[in-house]
Amino acid sequence: MTSITPSPAAARFRDQAAKRILITDGAFGTMLQGYSLGEAEYRGSIETNHDQKGNNDLLSLTQPAIVREITDAYLAAGSDIVSTNTFNANRISQADYGAEALVRDLNIASARIARDAADAAEAATGIPRFVAGALGPTNKTLSLSPDVNDPGFRAVSFDELKDVYRAQVEALVEGGADFILIETIFDTLNAKAGIMATIEAQEAIGRELPLMISFTMTDRTGRNLSGHSIESFWASVRHAKPLTIGVNCSFGAPDLRPHVQVLSAGADALLMAYPNAGLPNELGEYDEQPVTTAGFMREWAEQGLVNVIGGCCGTTPEHIKQMAMAVAGRPPRALPAHRSDTLLAGIDPMRIAA
């Protein structure tokens, strides 16, 4: 078995999380929309036959100053963690733009931008800062068929998706990411492919690659698209011993709170939650004001539910600033004691008492 060197970043992160509620960043896409970039600005000098407008990940190569500016804004707002601009920087998602060959460069460039920004902020303030390498769910699902006439069909296999994630993980680590963030998980099996990819990369590199795992709900019953409840999802992924477990995106903080409460009571890992700024209006924009979102986060902190908070769709540096102010000085969630009884995952969990 390969000897794995423990992650110094994970040790520093746990040390900080024992003292205070930590802050992750907010939405990249929301901020990029404010720049009103045209296709030529997305494309830059990249030669491709596909229209690149909307390919936000490509901006780490063609508009790195903008990506850095957004990252710096979140750090200035109080983010302890910044994520890489790589939500769709994988071969499957980039195939929509004919940019599969750029995947490695996209991930390395984005990780380096985030790393440089985090290091500069830490040097200026003395506050430890961390980089989470972001893996999105891709636009394919392992658990469900895209063809209603062929329920057994899958657009991608587990091994294929694992290899897609493995390439992304290795490039993010090369660029300087501290952690691997598998986020917006609508299909538990997709997440398990990302976990396996990270474990394989970790063994190949010989260095711990701590995981941050974040579930997203597709309906108000608290289930994801593959049908798992938050409890059964935890049962499915806890073997990976993630640095953080949690939820993001979904319906906004009020609808997420009951499910965060359930996860908080049962998961013996740090809990990270970063909801949307409410639900979008009829124009697809988010109206929830920073002070409102921060008020919900204050309630979560007062109830002892969270270790790390931040924002997803619709959130901005001002949302993050208000969140940081709202939870400042409040104690972080205490992790529940590890339970040794058997916890199994179906659509719902099954616990067998010891």
Secondary structure, 3 states (H helix, E strand, C coil): CCCCECCHHHHHHHHHHCCCCEECCCCHHHHHHCCCCCHHHHHCCCCCCCCCCCCHHHHHHHCHHHHHHHHHHHHHHCCCEEECCCCCCCHHHHHHHCCHHHHHHHHHHHHHHHHHHHHHHHHHHCCCCEEEEEECCCCCCCCCCCCCCCCCCCCCCHHHHHHHHHHHHHHHHHHCCCEEEEEEECCHHHHHHHHHHHHHHHHHHCECCCEEEEECCCCCCCCCCCCCCHHHHHHHHHHHCCCEEEEEECCCHHHHHHHHHHHHHHCCCEEEEEECCCCECCCCCECCCHHHHHHHHHHHHHCCCCCEECCCCCCCHHHHHHHHHHHCCCCCCCCCCCCCCEEEECCCEEEECC
